[in-house]
Amino acid sequence: MPDYLIPNLLNAGRVLKLLASEPDLTVLQISRALHVPRTTVLRIATSLVREGLLEVGVNHAYSLGPALIYLGMRAMDGVDLTGLAKPLLKQLAHQTGETAHLAMLSDDKSLLLEVCQSPLPIRAGAPAGTLADLHCSATGKVFLAWNFADGLPAFFDRVKPSSHTARTITTADRMAKEVSLILKNGYAVDEEEIYDGIRCVAVPVLNSRGRVHIALGITGVTGRLTRRRIPGCVAQLKEAAAKLSAALGYRG
Protein backbone atom coordinates (compact mmCIF):
# COMPACT_ATOMS: atom_id res chain seq x y z
CA MET A 1 0.00 0.00 0.00
CA PRO A 2 2.66 2.55 -1.03
CA ASP A 3 0.10 5.31 -1.65
CA TYR A 4 -0.72 5.35 2.07
CA LEU A 5 2.86 5.74 3.28
CA ILE A 6 4.17 9.07 4.59
CA PRO A 7 7.85 9.34 3.61
CA ASN A 8 8.96 11.67 6.39
CA LEU A 9 7.09 9.64 8.99
CA LEU A 10 9.06 6.63 7.80
CA ASN A 11 12.23 8.72 8.03
CA ALA A 12 11.31 9.76 11.58
CA GLY A 13 11.06 6.09 12.50
CA ARG A 14 14.46 5.46 10.93
CA VAL A 15 15.94 8.35 12.92
CA LEU A 16 14.61 6.89 16.18
CA LYS A 17 15.94 3.42 15.36
CA LEU A 18 19.34 4.82 14.40
CA LEU A 19 19.66 6.79 17.65
CA ALA A 20 18.63 3.72 19.64
CA SER A 21 21.77 1.98 18.42
CA GLU A 22 24.04 5.02 17.96
CA PRO A 23 23.14 7.81 20.41
CA ASP A 24 24.47 11.38 20.34
CA LEU A 25 24.55 11.99 16.60
CA THR A 26 24.39 15.37 14.91
CA VAL A 27 22.04 16.25 12.07
CA LEU A 28 24.91 15.83 9.59
CA GLN A 29 25.81 12.40 10.97
CA ILE A 30 22.18 11.26 10.84
CA SER A 31 21.84 12.62 7.32
CA ARG A 32 24.88 10.70 6.12
CA ALA A 33 23.91 7.48 7.89
CA LEU A 34 20.34 7.45 6.52
CA HIS A 35 21.00 9.20 3.19
CA VAL A 36 18.33 11.78 3.99
CA PRO A 37 18.81 15.52 3.26
CA ARG A 38 20.10 17.54 6.21
CA THR A 39 17.19 19.98 6.12
CA THR A 40 14.75 17.07 6.27
CA VAL A 41 16.61 15.52 9.21
CA LEU A 42 16.66 18.85 11.03
CA ARG A 43 12.89 19.31 10.63
CA ILE A 44 12.24 15.74 11.78
CA ALA A 45 14.60 16.03 14.76
CA THR A 46 13.16 19.39 15.82
CA SER A 47 9.63 17.98 15.70
CA LEU A 48 10.62 14.89 17.69
CA VAL A 49 12.31 17.05 20.33
CA ARG A 50 9.12 19.08 20.68
CA GLU A 51 7.20 15.86 21.42
CA GLY A 52 9.82 14.58 23.87
CA LEU A 53 10.79 11.68 21.59
CA LEU A 54 14.30 13.09 21.14
CA GLU A 55 16.48 15.42 23.15
CA VAL A 56 19.36 17.58 22.01
CA GLY A 57 22.54 17.88 24.05
CA VAL A 58 26.00 19.35 23.76
CA ASN A 59 27.38 20.00 20.28
CA HIS A 60 23.80 19.78 18.97
CA ALA A 61 23.87 15.97 19.20
CA TYR A 62 20.56 14.13 19.40
CA SER A 63 19.58 11.15 21.53
CA LEU A 64 16.36 9.38 22.50
CA GLY A 65 14.01 11.46 24.65
CA PRO A 66 12.12 10.82 27.88
CA ALA A 67 8.70 10.35 26.27
CA LEU A 68 9.96 7.05 24.87
CA ILE A 69 10.25 5.68 28.41
CA TYR A 70 6.49 5.80 28.83
CA LEU A 71 5.88 4.44 25.34
CA GLY A 72 8.35 1.63 25.96
CA MET A 73 6.69 0.78 29.24
CA ARG A 74 3.30 0.56 27.54
CA ALA A 75 4.77 -1.71 24.88
CA MET A 76 6.40 -4.07 27.40
CA ASP A 77 3.99 -5.41 29.98
CA GLY A 78 6.47 -7.83 31.54
CA VAL A 79 9.35 -5.44 32.16
CA ASP A 80 8.03 -2.24 33.64
CA LEU A 81 9.59 0.50 35.69
CA THR A 82 6.82 0.53 38.26
CA GLY A 83 7.38 -3.15 38.96
CA LEU A 84 11.00 -2.46 39.82
CA ALA A 85 10.07 0.55 41.93
CA LYS A 86 7.15 -0.84 43.95
CA PRO A 87 9.20 -2.63 46.64
CA LEU A 88 11.46 0.41 46.99
CA LEU A 89 8.47 2.73 47.40
CA LYS A 90 6.95 0.42 50.00
CA GLN A 91 10.24 0.41 51.91
CA LEU A 92 10.49 4.22 51.72
CA ALA A 93 6.94 4.67 52.99
CA HIS A 94 7.68 2.33 55.91
CA GLN A 95 11.04 3.96 56.71
CA THR A 96 9.91 7.58 56.50
CA GLY A 97 6.26 7.24 57.44
CA GLU A 98 5.42 9.41 54.42
CA THR A 99 3.82 8.78 51.04
CA ALA A 100 6.46 7.66 48.53
CA HIS A 101 6.19 8.15 44.79
CA LEU A 102 7.90 7.47 41.48
CA ALA A 103 7.74 10.15 38.77
CA MET A 104 8.94 10.60 35.21
CA LEU A 105 9.50 13.62 32.98
CA SER A 106 6.65 13.87 30.50
CA ASP A 107 6.00 16.84 28.17
CA ASP A 108 7.23 19.55 30.56
CA LYS A 109 5.41 17.92 33.48
CA SER A 110 6.24 15.46 36.23
CA LEU A 111 4.01 12.40 35.83
CA LEU A 112 3.41 10.27 38.93
CA LEU A 113 3.75 6.67 37.78
CA GLU A 114 3.39 4.86 41.10
CA VAL A 115 2.44 5.91 44.63
CA CYS A 116 2.74 4.06 47.96
CA GLN A 117 0.66 5.73 50.63
CA SER A 118 1.98 6.57 54.09
CA PRO A 119 1.12 3.89 56.68
CA LEU A 120 0.03 6.64 59.10
CA PRO A 121 -3.57 7.89 59.40
CA ILE A 122 -2.66 11.49 58.52
CA ARG A 123 -1.06 11.44 55.10
CA ALA A 124 -0.52 13.56 52.01
CA GLY A 125 0.19 12.81 48.39
CA ALA A 126 -1.39 12.81 44.94
CA PRO A 127 -2.55 9.61 43.19
CA ALA A 128 -0.72 7.86 40.35
CA GLY A 129 -1.43 9.51 37.03
CA THR A 130 -1.19 13.05 38.41
CA LEU A 131 0.73 15.58 36.30
CA ALA A 132 2.62 18.14 38.38
CA ASP A 133 4.27 21.36 37.22
CA LEU A 134 8.05 21.22 37.12
CA HIS A 135 8.62 24.60 38.75
CA CYS A 136 6.86 23.81 42.02
CA SER A 137 7.05 20.04 42.63
CA ALA A 138 10.09 18.32 44.14
CA THR A 139 10.36 15.74 41.36
CA GLY A 140 9.75 18.49 38.82
CA LYS A 141 12.61 20.54 40.20
CA VAL A 142 14.84 17.47 39.89
CA PHE A 143 13.93 17.29 36.20
CA LEU A 144 14.53 21.02 35.76
CA ALA A 145 17.95 20.78 37.40
CA TRP A 146 19.20 17.85 35.36
CA ASN A 147 17.54 18.64 32.04
CA PHE A 148 16.89 22.39 31.78
CA ALA A 149 19.59 24.05 33.93
CA ASP A 150 21.19 25.73 30.92
CA GLY A 151 17.90 26.84 29.40
CA LEU A 152 15.72 28.04 32.27
CA PRO A 153 14.79 31.41 30.68
CA ALA A 154 13.56 29.67 27.52
CA PHE A 155 11.67 27.08 29.59
CA PHE A 156 9.96 29.75 31.70
CA ASP A 157 9.09 31.77 28.60
CA ARG A 158 7.49 28.72 27.02
CA VAL A 159 5.67 27.33 30.06
CA LYS A 160 4.79 30.63 31.78
CA PRO A 161 4.53 29.11 35.28
CA SER A 162 1.87 30.34 37.68
CA SER A 163 1.77 30.62 41.46
CA HIS A 164 0.00 27.98 43.54
CA THR A 165 0.98 29.44 46.92
CA ALA A 166 2.92 32.47 48.13
CA ARG A 167 6.08 30.32 48.05
CA THR A 168 5.90 29.22 44.41
CA ILE A 169 8.94 30.15 42.34
CA THR A 170 7.78 31.69 39.06
CA THR A 171 10.90 33.41 37.64
CA ALA A 172 13.89 31.92 35.86
CA ASP A 173 16.34 33.95 37.99
CA ARG A 174 15.03 32.57 41.27
CA MET A 175 14.83 29.06 39.85
CA ALA A 176 18.45 29.29 38.66
CA LYS A 177 19.55 29.76 42.29
CA GLU A 178 17.33 26.87 43.36
CA VAL A 179 18.68 24.61 40.62
CA SER A 180 22.26 25.41 41.62
CA LEU A 181 21.51 24.18 45.16
CA ILE A 182 19.72 21.09 43.87
CA LEU A 183 22.68 20.07 41.71
CA LYS A 184 25.06 20.73 44.59
CA ASN A 185 23.05 18.81 47.21
CA GLY A 186 21.64 16.08 45.00
CA TYR A 187 18.00 16.56 46.00
CA ALA A 188 15.08 18.95 45.61
CA VAL A 189 12.42 20.19 48.04
CA ASP A 190 8.92 21.48 47.44
CA GLU A 191 8.55 23.92 50.35
CA GLU A 192 4.77 24.26 50.38
CA GLU A 193 4.91 25.48 46.79
CA ILE A 194 1.84 23.59 45.52
CA TYR A 195 -0.19 23.34 48.73
CA ASP A 196 0.22 25.13 52.03
CA GLY A 197 1.25 22.71 54.76
CA ILE A 198 2.62 20.07 52.36
CA ARG A 199 6.33 19.40 51.86
CA CYS A 200 7.96 17.06 49.33
CA VAL A 201 11.53 15.84 48.89
CA ALA A 202 12.87 14.12 45.76
CA VAL A 203 16.10 12.72 44.33
CA PRO A 204 17.15 11.76 40.79
CA VAL A 205 17.27 8.26 39.33
CA LEU A 206 19.89 7.76 36.63
CA ASN A 207 19.39 5.55 33.60
CA SER A 208 22.04 3.48 31.81
CA ARG A 209 23.43 6.62 30.15
CA GLY A 210 23.45 8.73 33.30
CA ARG A 211 20.41 10.77 32.25
CA VAL A 212 17.70 11.84 34.70
CA HIS A 213 14.16 11.30 33.47
CA ILE A 214 12.97 9.46 36.59
CA ALA A 215 12.80 10.63 40.21
CA LEU A 216 11.86 9.22 43.61
CA GLY A 217 10.17 11.37 46.23
CA ILE A 218 8.20 11.49 49.45
CA THR A 219 5.33 13.78 50.46
CA GLY A 220 4.13 14.67 53.93
CA VAL A 221 2.52 17.32 56.07
CA THR A 222 5.01 19.94 57.26
CA GLY A 223 4.18 19.28 60.90
CA ARG A 224 5.66 15.79 60.58
CA LEU A 225 8.00 16.04 57.58
CA THR A 226 9.97 18.85 59.18
CA ARG A 227 13.09 20.49 57.81
CA ARG A 228 15.14 18.74 60.50
CA ARG A 229 14.03 15.38 59.07
CA ILE A 230 15.07 16.20 55.51
CA PRO A 231 18.72 15.00 55.72
CA GLY A 232 17.70 11.60 57.06
CA CYS A 233 14.93 11.21 54.49
CA VAL A 234 17.28 12.27 51.69
CA ALA A 235 19.74 9.55 52.71
CA GLN A 236 16.96 6.94 52.51
CA LEU A 237 15.76 8.31 49.17
CA LYS A 238 19.27 8.28 47.71
CA GLU A 239 19.79 4.69 48.83
CA ALA A 240 16.57 3.63 47.08
CA ALA A 241 17.42 5.70 43.99
CA ALA A 242 20.84 4.04 43.75
CA LYS A 243 19.18 0.61 43.72
CA LEU A 244 16.70 1.66 41.05
CA SER A 245 19.43 3.31 38.98
CA ALA A 246 21.45 0.08 39.10
CA ALA A 247 18.38 -1.90 38.02
CA LEU A 248 18.02 0.46 35.04
CA GLY A 249 21.62 -0.20 34.00
CA TYR A 250 23.46 2.75 35.53
CA ARG A 251 27.04 1.80 36.37
CA GLY A 252 28.47 5.09 37.62
N, C-alpha and C positions, 0 to 999 in steps of 0.2 A: 504494500500500500504506500508507494513512494509519494503520492500526491498529498498524503496526510502528514508527512514528516515536516518538522520545522528545523531547518539546518542549524541555526544558531542555538537552538535548544539541545540538539545533539552535540554541538561543540561545547556547550556548557557542561554537559555530562562528561565529555572527554577531559575537560579541564579538571573537574573534580576527581576523576579517576587518576589522572596524572599526578595531581598533588597528593593523593593518598599514598602513592608509592615514592614520589620525589618531592617532599615539602620544600618550602622556601625558594620558589622559583620566581624570577621576574617575568614581566610581560614578554620581553624579547625571548627569554629561554622557553617559555610556554609556546610562543609563536613558532619557534624553530622546531620544537619537539613534536608539535601537532600539525605543522605545515598550515597554520591558519594566520591570516594577516594580523599584524600587531594591533591595528585599530580595532579589529573585531575582538581580539583577546582582551584588550583594555575595556571595551564596553561590557563584555561578558563578566570580567572580573569585578568591575565596579558595581554591576548589578548584583552579583553574588555577595559582595561585601555588604551591600545595603540590606540584604535579607539575612545576614549572619551566617551564610553558607561558606564564606571565605573571610579571612582577615589579612590585612596587610601590615607587615612589620618593617624592620629596618631595611634600608636600601631598596624599598618598594618591592620587597619579596612577598609573595602570597603563600598562604597555607590554609588548611581546612579550618572552618570557623565553628564557633560554639553551637550554632543551631543544629549542626549535624549530630551532636551528642544526643539530643532528644529524638531526632529522626532515627538514629541508629538504635536507640533503646526501643523505640516502637517497632522496629523491624526485627529485633532479636528478643523474643519472649524469655528465652532460657538464661540469657546472660544480661542481667540488668543492674544498673547502678544502685537502684534502691535496695535490691536484694543484698548487695554487699554492705550497704550502709545501715540496714535495719538493726543488726546486733550492736553496732557502734552507737547508734542513736539511743537504743534502749539502755546501754551502759551509761551513756552521758546523762540521761534523764535520772537514772538511779543515783549516780555519783553526785550530781549537782542539785538534784531536787527540782530542776527547772525543765521546761519543755524544750526538747532538742529537735533540730530540723536540718534537713539537707536541701540546698538550693543550687540552682544553676543559672548562668547568664543566658537570657533569652530575649532578644530584640529590645535591648536597652532597659530590661527589667530583670528583677531577681525572681525566679520561679521556684516556689517551694515544691519540691518533688516528694518529700516524705517527712512526716512529723511524728514524733513520739511524745505524748503528753506527759507533763509532770505527774509524779505519783502522789503529789500533795493536793488537798482539797481546793486550795486557792492557787489557781494557775493562770498563765497567760500564753498566748500564741495563736497564730493564724492556722487554718487548715491547709492540707496539701492542695496544690492547685492555685494557691494565692499568688498573684503577681505584685511584687513590691517595687517601689521606686528605688533607683540606685542611690540617689543623693541622701536618703534619710533612713535606710535600713542598714543593719550591720553587714549582712551578706552583700548587699548592694555596694556598700563602700569598699568591701574587699575587691569586688569586680572593678570598681572605678580605679582603685589603687593599682591593680595589676594589669589592667587593660587600657585605661584611658588617662593615665597620669600625665602623659605628654600632650594630651589634646583636650584638657578640661574646658577651656573657653569654647571650643567648637562643640563639645558635647552639651554644655549648658545652653549655648545658643540654639541648638537643635531641639533639645528636650524641653527647655523653658520650665525648670522645676518650680513647684509651688510649695508654700508653707503648709504644714499639717499642724504644727504647734509653734510656740514662740521660739523653740530651740532649733527648728529646722534650718539647715544650711542651704541657702538658695543662690549663692554667688560662687563663681569659679575661683576667685581669689581666696575666699575662706576655705573652700574645699581643697585647694592646693596645699594649704597648711595642714589640714586634716589628713590628706593623703600622704604627706611627708611623714607624719607620725605613724600612720598605719604601716607603711613600708619599713620604717625603722623598728617598730615594736612587733610586727608580724600578726597583728590582729586589729579588728575594728569594733567600735562600740556605737550603738544607737542610744544616745542619751535622751530618751523621751522625745525623740524627733518625729515619731509617727503618732504616738499616743502619750498623753501625760500619764506618768506613773508606771510606764513600761520601759524596761531597759533590755537591750539585746547585745550579745557579744558574738563575734564570728571570726573564724580563721580560714585561710585558703587551703584548698586541696589541689595538689599538683598532678597533672596527667603525665603520661610517659615522656612528653617533650618539655616538661617543666612549665607548662602553661596553666593558668588559673581560670577555669570556667565553672568550677564547682567550689562550694564553701559549706562548712559546718558551723552551726550556731546554736545558741540557747537563748531563750526568752523568759523573762520573769518580771514580777512586780518589783519596783525599786525598793520597797520596804524590806524585801528578802534578798534580792539580787543587788546587794549594795556595792558601792565602789571598792570597798575593802575586800570583797570576795572576788573581784575581777581577776587578779593575778592567779589565784588558785584554779578558777574556772578556765582561764586561758591555758594553763598547763594541761588540764584534762582534755580540752578541745584540741590542742596541738598534738597530743598523744594519739587521739582518735584519728585526726587528719593525717598523721604520718602513716598509720595503718591503712587507711583508705587510699592514700597516694601510692603506697607500695602495691596494693591490690590492683591499681590502675596502671601499673608499669613504671612508676617513677623510681629512679635508681640514684637520686642525688645524694 
